[in-house]
Amino acid sequence: MSAATAIRYLLANNATLIAQVPATKIMAGAIPLNTALPAISVMEISNVPRNNVGMNETNILETCRVQVTVLAKTYPTQKSILELVRKACPNQRGSIGGVEVDSILPDSAGPDMYDDAAVIYMQSRDFIVKFASSRV
C-alpha cells in the first residue's frame, strides 16, 4: 500500500467529486492517451522513510508527497475540480483505503498549464502523506 493509494481512495469515494469526475477516471499513475476528460492522475513524487540508528524496526513511518493533477477541457472546469480535490482530502488520519495514515496535509498547488494541440487545461495540487509501512 502507498500514500497514492490513500489519496486515490479519498478522491474516488467522495460523492461530490465523482459527480464531476467518475471514479474510473481517477487513476493512479499517468492518464492514458485518448481518455475522455475530465480526468485525475494521482502520483507519488517523493518518498522519505524515517530511518533510525538500528534500522531494525519492522514498521516505519514514511513521508510522501503525492501530486494530484486535474486534466479538463475548460479552464473553469479545471479550477472547480481542483477545489473539489482539495476538499476531498481534508487534514485527517486513520485507516484510509487499507493504508494506516498518520496524517494527510495539503501542500502547494502547481501552475496552470495548457496544451494547445490537445486543448487540455491542467493543474496539480500536492498533499503530504505520512503513513506506516513494513520493511521488506
Residue frames relative to the residue before (quaternion, step in Angstrom):
aa qw qx qy qz dx dy dz
M 1.0000 0.0000 0.0000 0.0000 0.00 0.00 0.00
S 0.1333 -0.8112 0.5684 0.0335 3.52 -1.16 0.59
A 0.6821 -0.4618 0.3743 0.4258 3.51 -1.36 0.13
A 0.6294 0.5333 -0.3339 0.4560 3.60 1.02 -0.77
T 0.5982 0.5604 -0.3526 0.4515 3.59 1.09 -0.68
A 0.6714 0.4968 -0.2978 0.4622 3.59 0.91 -0.91
I 0.6681 0.4901 -0.3064 0.4686 3.60 0.90 -0.88
R 0.6538 0.5057 -0.3243 0.4600 3.60 0.89 -0.86
Y 0.6147 0.5517 -0.3372 0.4518 3.58 1.03 -0.81
L 0.6661 0.4984 -0.3085 0.4612 3.60 0.87 -0.93
L 0.6752 0.4989 -0.2948 0.4564 3.58 0.92 -0.89
A 0.7316 0.4531 -0.2397 0.4494 3.57 0.81 -1.05
N 0.7195 0.3942 -0.2460 0.5162 3.58 1.27 -0.19
N 0.5200 0.6025 -0.4263 0.4299 3.57 1.24 0.41
A 0.4259 -0.7564 0.4394 0.2311 3.57 -0.39 1.27
T 0.6571 0.5137 -0.3217 0.4481 3.59 0.92 -0.84
L 0.6815 0.4853 -0.2890 0.4653 3.57 0.94 -0.88
I 0.7182 0.4462 -0.2840 0.4522 3.62 0.78 -0.91
A 0.5148 0.5877 -0.4363 0.4464 3.59 1.25 -0.04
Q 0.7159 0.4084 -0.2304 0.5174 3.60 1.22 -0.53
V 0.7757 0.1075 -0.0264 0.6214 3.57 1.09 -0.83
P 0.3856 -0.7372 0.4959 0.2489 3.63 -0.43 1.13
A 0.6197 -0.5753 0.3886 0.3660 3.59 -1.07 0.76
T 0.6268 0.5511 -0.3401 0.4334 3.61 1.08 -0.64
K 0.7050 0.4153 -0.2613 0.5121 3.59 1.25 -0.32
I 0.5428 0.5078 -0.4233 0.5180 3.55 1.28 0.48
M 0.0252 0.8703 -0.4799 0.1080 3.54 -0.01 1.35
A 0.3905 -0.6474 0.5971 0.2680 3.52 -1.18 0.68
G 0.7666 0.2824 -0.2381 0.5253 3.56 -0.70 1.08
A 0.7573 -0.3839 0.2864 0.4440 3.51 -1.35 -0.27
I 0.4696 -0.6384 0.5307 0.3004 3.54 -1.20 0.62
P 0.4438 -0.6994 0.4840 0.2821 3.64 -0.74 0.96
L 0.6029 -0.5487 0.4356 0.3818 3.56 -1.17 0.58
N 0.8351 0.2230 -0.1901 0.4655 3.55 -1.22 0.65
T 0.3661 0.6924 -0.5275 0.3292 3.60 1.16 0.52
A 0.4514 -0.6707 0.5129 0.2889 3.58 -0.89 0.91
L 0.3042 -0.7690 0.5404 0.1548 3.55 -0.95 0.91
P 0.5171 -0.0826 -0.8461 -0.0996 1.56 -2.33 0.90
A 0.0598 -0.7660 0.6395 0.0279 3.52 -1.34 0.48
I 0.2285 -0.7669 0.5886 0.1149 3.55 -1.26 0.47
S 0.1844 -0.7615 0.6160 0.0817 3.54 -1.00 0.96
V 0.1130 -0.7736 0.6219 0.0450 3.58 -1.00 0.91
M 0.1127 0.8105 -0.5602 0.1288 3.60 -0.57 1.18
E 0.3995 -0.6607 0.5730 0.2748 3.55 -1.15 0.67
I 0.1381 -0.8146 0.5578 0.0783 3.57 -0.85 0.91
S 0.7835 -0.0055 -0.0685 0.6175 3.58 1.27 -0.08
N 0.0687 -0.7800 0.6220 0.0068 3.53 -1.22 0.59
V 0.0124 -0.7945 0.6065 -0.0278 3.57 -0.75 1.06
P 0.2332 -0.7700 0.5750 0.1486 3.61 -0.49 1.13
R 0.4338 -0.6543 0.5402 0.3030 3.56 -1.13 0.60
N 0.1668 -0.7981 0.5752 0.0668 3.54 -0.60 1.12
N 0.1238 -0.7608 0.6270 0.1128 3.54 -1.26 0.41
V 0.7128 -0.4761 0.2986 0.4195 3.55 -1.25 0.33
G 0.7312 0.4356 -0.2516 0.4608 3.60 0.85 -0.93
M 0.1814 -0.8148 0.5217 0.1761 3.58 1.20 -0.59
N 0.5427 0.6440 -0.3839 0.3787 3.57 1.10 0.66
E 0.4048 0.6948 -0.4979 0.3247 3.60 1.17 0.32
T 0.4060 -0.7021 0.5188 0.2703 3.57 -1.03 0.69
N 0.7517 0.2330 -0.1569 0.5967 3.58 1.15 -0.61
I 0.0637 -0.7933 0.6052 0.0184 3.54 -0.96 0.89
L 0.4197 -0.6615 0.5543 0.2810 3.52 -1.29 0.39
E 0.1121 -0.7856 0.6067 0.0477 3.57 -0.83 1.00
T 0.2136 -0.7461 0.6177 0.1272 3.54 -1.18 0.68
C 0.0248 -0.8173 0.5742 -0.0414 3.57 -0.59 1.18
R 0.2702 -0.6768 0.6516 0.2108 3.48 -1.27 0.56
V 0.0940 -0.7879 0.6083 0.0169 3.56 -0.73 1.11
Q 0.1940 -0.7846 0.5828 0.0846 3.55 -0.83 1.05
V 0.1286 -0.7625 0.6325 0.0452 3.54 -0.89 1.05
T 0.0745 -0.8170 0.5717 -0.0050 3.57 -0.59 1.19
V 0.2277 -0.7638 0.5957 0.0997 3.52 -0.86 1.08
L 0.0831 -0.7605 0.6432 0.0334 3.57 -0.97 0.94
A 0.0770 0.8074 -0.5745 0.1096 3.57 -0.76 1.07
K 0.5511 -0.6280 0.4513 0.3133 3.56 -1.31 0.32
T 0.7755 0.1927 -0.1453 0.5834 3.62 1.20 -0.28
Y 0.6104 -0.5749 0.4142 0.3541 3.53 -1.23 0.57
P 0.6602 0.4913 -0.3380 0.4566 3.66 0.84 -0.77
T 0.6308 0.5226 -0.3363 0.4646 3.60 1.03 -0.73
Q 0.6146 0.5472 -0.3371 0.4574 3.58 0.98 -0.85
K 0.6992 0.4817 -0.2728 0.4523 3.57 0.80 -1.03
S 0.6857 0.4818 -0.3051 0.4524 3.61 0.85 -0.88
I 0.6581 0.4906 -0.3193 0.4737 3.61 0.97 -0.75
L 0.6286 0.5282 -0.3473 0.4530 3.61 0.97 -0.74
E 0.6339 0.5090 -0.3295 0.4802 3.60 1.06 -0.68
L 0.6287 0.5161 -0.3327 0.4772 3.62 1.04 -0.70
V 0.6021 0.5467 -0.3463 0.4676 3.60 1.08 -0.73
R 0.6537 0.5189 -0.3158 0.4514 3.58 0.86 -0.95
K 0.6993 0.4730 -0.2669 0.4648 3.57 0.90 -0.93
A 0.6462 0.5366 -0.3186 0.4393 3.61 1.12 -0.61
C 0.7431 0.3259 -0.1895 0.5528 3.60 1.25 -0.36
P 0.0274 0.8274 -0.5600 0.0334 3.60 0.50 1.12
N 0.6489 -0.4569 0.4020 0.4567 3.57 -1.30 0.20
Q 0.2785 0.7715 -0.5320 0.2103 3.58 -0.61 1.09
R 0.1534 -0.7597 0.6234 0.1034 3.51 -1.39 0.09
G 0.4795 0.6512 -0.5017 0.3069 3.54 -1.33 0.23
S 0.6677 -0.4484 0.3766 0.4597 3.55 -1.27 -0.30
I 0.0386 0.7998 -0.5924 0.0894 3.56 -0.58 1.21
G 0.8425 -0.0868 0.0189 0.5314 3.55 -0.45 1.21
G 0.7077 -0.4532 0.2526 0.4795 3.57 1.11 0.69
V 0.6191 0.5042 -0.3440 0.4941 3.60 1.28 0.10
E 0.3398 -0.7253 0.5615 0.2079 3.59 -0.91 0.94
V 0.0906 -0.8427 0.5304 -0.0176 3.53 -0.08 1.37
D 0.3323 -0.7234 0.5770 0.1827 3.54 -0.90 1.01
S 0.7833 -0.2011 0.1351 0.5725 3.58 0.98 -0.82
I 0.1222 -0.7171 0.6779 0.1062 3.51 -1.33 0.54
L 0.0199 0.7973 -0.5999 0.0632 3.53 -0.74 1.13
P 0.4744 -0.6605 0.4857 0.3205 3.60 -0.97 0.73
D 0.1526 -0.7481 0.6374 0.1037 3.54 -1.19 0.61
S 0.8089 -0.3146 0.1987 0.4553 3.57 -1.16 -0.47
A 0.3609 -0.6574 0.6079 0.2609 3.50 -1.40 0.32
G 0.4340 -0.7103 0.4970 0.2453 3.55 -1.04 0.80
P 0.6819 -0.4860 0.3508 0.4193 3.55 -1.31 0.01
D 0.5460 -0.5424 0.5059 0.3894 3.53 -1.32 0.29
M 0.0374 -0.7836 0.6200 0.0141 3.56 -1.00 0.84
Y 0.0881 -0.7913 0.6045 0.0253 3.55 -1.20 0.56
D 0.1738 -0.7504 0.6308 0.0942 3.54 -1.00 0.91
D 0.3134 -0.7901 0.4925 0.1871 3.62 -0.30 1.27
A 0.6452 0.5451 -0.3384 0.4149 3.57 0.92 -0.84
A 0.7712 0.3288 -0.1758 0.5160 3.59 0.92 -0.88
V 0.2891 -0.7649 0.5044 0.2775 3.61 1.30 -0.30
I 0.3985 0.6795 -0.5016 0.3577 3.53 0.61 1.25
Y 0.2121 -0.7393 0.6306 0.1038 3.53 -0.93 1.04
M 0.0231 -0.8209 0.5689 -0.0441 3.58 -0.86 0.99
Q 0.1461 0.7479 -0.6449 0.0581 3.52 -1.24 0.59
S 0.2256 -0.7857 0.5633 0.1204 3.56 -1.11 0.66
R 0.1469 -0.7230 0.6644 0.1195 3.50 -1.39 0.34
D 0.2660 -0.7696 0.5640 0.1375 3.54 -0.96 0.92
F 0.1272 -0.7440 0.6508 0.0822 3.51 -1.32 0.56
I 0.2867 -0.7117 0.6111 0.1943 3.56 -1.16 0.67
V 0.0538 -0.8075 0.5865 -0.0334 3.54 -0.63 1.19
K 0.1072 -0.7538 0.6461 0.0525 3.56 -0.86 1.04
F 0.1006 0.8103 -0.5651 0.1177 3.55 -0.73 1.06
A 0.4893 -0.6486 0.5001 0.2996 3.56 -1.26 0.45
S 0.0305 0.7792 -0.6256 0.0209 3.54 -1.02 0.85
S 0.4640 -0.6744 0.5052 0.2733 3.55 -1.26 0.37
R 0.4168 -0.6519 0.5655 0.2854 3.52 -1.11 0.68
V 0.2835 -0.7661 0.5557 0.1547 3.53 -0.90 0.93
